[in-house]
């Protein structure tokens, strides 16, 4: 892994000099170097020991991680406290909730020093910085399809030969569940001769099982999830096959599962400086740290998603066992925001 690089702190240095000479004003408060920053994030946030500590070593600023439930719960808490922020930086708002965060004014503008290195197509708004991305895809247990072909498309899942095989997550309570719903909407459309509603009617008739979340679906109902399940097809991530190899000792030559790379939905996670933090410059440095190559290279084997920074090296287990979908389904964040609740309500009516 690339060695950690020393961060340059011109804004903080200037603030310190102003304090020393007695030239501060109320406008300078946001530039004063704090002793601590609070990073609000979701419960799935994970980095190797020493990764955030390197930021403290470089800047003298400690980082406290405030885990706040899933992405939706975290954002709701940030909105409720936006007039008196409880964090300086938020990480983990993805493109399914981004428009809501922007409309509520949760983030302040910040341009990361590494923004030019971000993969094309991930940048959404000057108030947030892409940190990672992952593709929600249908996965299947290879062992269940040794004598018959696995599904090759989303539409295949409605065929009789795959009856009672699929488990999905509830989009009202699960991030991958919502992403898969959006994948079907992006694939089949909201209107026309055959819509996403028709597709879900067909899935319902074909015995789809709905679990409350990823853990219940993958580790409970899925045959390759270790929980004794009887469903050989599950909604998960394109990186799931690599995870299966990484945590198997000794690692197998072939991943026990595979992803259906047609009909995947790309989730992008963002970080941003919280509006009204009072420490905008320091908070911006923490966002930059999250996008730096050392942190980016630490992300895949901790959160099992891909780094947003194109300069970061990808672990071999990812490149060998979890190819990135070439044409993922994507929907504009504004379209998601305008229709998300209606789509979930309509899905609920179909699957009730």
N, C-alpha and C positions, 0 to 999 in steps of 0.2 A: 504494500500500500504506500502511496506517496506520503512523504513526511509532511507534518503539519507546517503550514507557512505562517510567519508572523504577520498579524494584521496591522495595517496602518491606521492610526487613530488621529487624523488631523482635527476633526471636530472636537473630540474629547480633549486633546491637548490645548486647543484654543480656549476652551471653556475653563480649563485649569488655570491658564495664564490670566484670564480675565478675573477669576476669583482671587488670585494672588495679588492683583493690582487694584482690587476694589472697584472694578469697572463693570460689574454685572448689572443687569437690569431684569425686569420681569420677563422680557423676551428671551433672555439667555437661559432661563430655567430649564427649558427642554434640552439644552446642550450640556448641562452639568452631568458629569459621570456618576451614575449611581453605584452603590455598593452591590446591588442585586437587581436582576431582571427576573420577572415571572413569565415563564413560557407555558401558556395554556395549550393543551393538546388532547387528543382522544386516548382511550384506554389502550389502543394497539400500538402506541408510540414506543419505540425501542431503539436504542443506540448502544454500541459497545462502551464499556467503562473507559473513561478517559476522553471520550469524544467531546462532550460538553465541557469537561474540565479543561480541555485545551483552550477553549474560549476564555475561561477564567484566567488561565496562565498568560494568555496574550493581552488581555485587557484589564485584568484586576477586578472584573465584574463577575460575581457568582450568578449561577442560573438555577432557579427553583422550577421544577417541572410540576405543573398543576394538571393532573389527568382528570378529565371531566365527562366521562361516559363516552358514548359513541359520537360520531361527527355531528349528528343532528342535535343531540342533547347539549354538546359543547357549544354549538352556535347559539342555541336558545339562551344559554347562560350568558354568553358574551353580549347578546342583544339586551337582555334584561339589566345588565350592569354597565351598559355603554356610557351612561352619564357619570358613572364613578367606576372606571375600569378596574378590574381585579387582576389584570395581566398586562404585560408590555408587548408581547408577541403572541400571536395565535398560529399554530400549525395544525393542519389536518382538515381545513374546509375544502371540500372537493367540488368538482364542477356540477354536481347535482344540487348543491346548496349555495353556490357562489353568488348568484344573483341576489339571493335573499340577504346575504352578508353585505353586499355592496349597497343595496337599496336602503339598508338600515344604518349605513355610515359607520360600520364597525372598524374599517381600516383607514389609515392615512397613507398618502402616496409615498412610495420609496422605490428607487431604482437601484437594484443590486449591482454591485461591481462586476458580477459574473453573468449578468443577464444575457450578454452576447453569446455565451456558451450554451444556452438552453436549447434543447431540441426544438426544431421548427414545429409550430402548431400548438405548443403548450402555453404560450403567453396569452393571457386573457384580458388583463386590466393593469394599469400602472400602480394600482394599490396593492396588488398581491404578486408574489413571486412563486413560480412553479418549483416544487421541491422533488416530487417523484410522480410516477405514473404506473398504472397497472391495468390490465385488461381482464374484465369479468367475462368468463367463457364457460361453456358447457364442458365438463370433464367426464371421462368414462374410465372404468376399471378394465384394463386390458385383459385380465384373466377371464372376464365374463364374455368376451367376444372372440375366443379362440376358434370357435366353430361357426361363427356367423359374423357378418360385418358390423362394425359400430356405426352409429349415425354419422352422416356426412354433412348434414345441414340442419338448421333449426326446424325446417318443415318435416324432416324425417322423424322428429320426435312425436309427431301426431300419428304415425303409422302403427298398425296393429302389432308389428313385430317388436315395438318398443313399449308396449302397454305395461303399465305399473313398474316402469324402470326409472323414471325421472323423479328427483327430489329438488325442489327449488326453495328459496327463502321468501318470506313475506315482505313485500316492498314497503309496507307501512312500518316495519320494525327492523329492517335489515338493509345495510348499505349495498351489499352485492345483490340482494333481492330487488332493490330499486333499480340498480344498474341493469339487471337482466330484463326487467320490465321495459326500461328505456331501449334496450337492444332490440326487443321485439317491436316496439313502436317505431324505431328508426328503420327496421327491416321491412315491416309490413304496412306501415303508414297509419295515420289517424282516420283516414277516410278512403273510400275506393271500393272495388269489388270484393277484396279480401283484406280485412283490416287486422290490426293486432288483437282486437276484441274477438274476431272470428278465430284467430289462432289460439287464444287462451280458452275459448269454448272447446276447441278440438283437443287441447291438452287436458282439459278437465275431463272430457269424455274418454280420454286415453289413460286415465288413472294417475295424473300427476299428484305428487304428495307435496304439501306446503309445510315447511318447518319455520319456526320463528326466527332463526338466525343461522349464520354460517356454521357455528359449532354443532348445533342440533342436526343440521343437514349433512355436513361432511363427516364429522366424527361420530355421529349417531346413526343416520339412515344409510349412508353410502357404504357399499360393500368393501371398499378399500380404505375406509377411514378408521379402522381399528375398533369400532364400537359394536360390531356384530350386525350391522345393518344389512338390508336385503335389496337396496336400490343401487344398481351398477352405473347410473348416470346422475350427475349432480352439477349444480351451478357453483363454480368456484373461480379460480384465477388461472391465467395462462402460465403463471409461475408455479402452480401447484405441483406439476410433475417434477420440477427441479427440487422442490422442498421434500418430496417423497424420497428422492435419491440422497439428498444431503443428510437426512436424519436416519438413513439406513446404514448399519454397520455389519459387514462391509458393504459399500455402495454397489448396487447392481449395475450391470452393463446397460440395461434398459429400464427406463422409468416404469413403475407399476401402473401408472395412470397416463393418460394423454388428454390434450385439450383439442376441442373442436374449434379451429381458428376462424371459422365462418360465423358471423353474427356475434362477435365479442363487442362489449362496450368499454370504451377507454375512460377510466377514472383518472383525473389529475388532482393531486393534492397540493395546496398552496400554503404559504406562510405570509404573514403580513404584520406590519407595525400597527398596534392598536391605536386608534384615534383617541387623543386625550391622555395618552400615557404619561406625558410630562418628561419622557426620556427618549424622544424620537430618534436622536442620533445613535445612542447606544443600542436601542432596539433594532435599528437598521443594521448595525454591525452583527447582531445575532442572526438576523435573517440572512445576511451575507455568509455567515459561518455555516448555516445549514445548507447553503448552495455551494460551498467550497468543495474542492475535489476530495479531500480526506473524509469529510462527512458523507458526501455523496457515494463514495466507494464503500462506506460502512452500511449504507441503507439496505442493499439487496438481501444480505444474509441475516438481517435483523427484522425487517418489516416485509421482506419478500415481495418487493416491488422494484421497479427500475428507476435509476437516478435520472433527474431532469437535466443534469449537466452532461453534455455530450463528451466532455473531456474525461469523465470518470470511467475507469475500467470496469467491465462487467465480469463477475465471477464465471469461471469456466463451466460450473454446473448449470448456470443459467443459459449460457450460449449453447451448451450441448443438449439440454433437455427441455428448455422452455423458450422456443422461438417467439419473437414478438409478432403478433398478427399484422399482416400487411395492410389490411383495409378495415380497421375497426369501425364500428358504428359510433358516430358522434352526433350530438344534437346541440344547437346553440343554447348557452346557459340561460338566456332570456326566455326561450321557448320552454325549457324545463321549468323555470320558475312560474311562468304563467299557467302551466297546465299540470304541474306535479300532483297537486291535491286532487284535481278532477280525475286524472288518470288512476291514481291509487283507489279512489272511491269506486270507479267503474270496474277496476280489476277485482276489488272486494266483492262487488255485486255478482261478478261472474263466478268466482271461486267459493262463494258462500255456501 
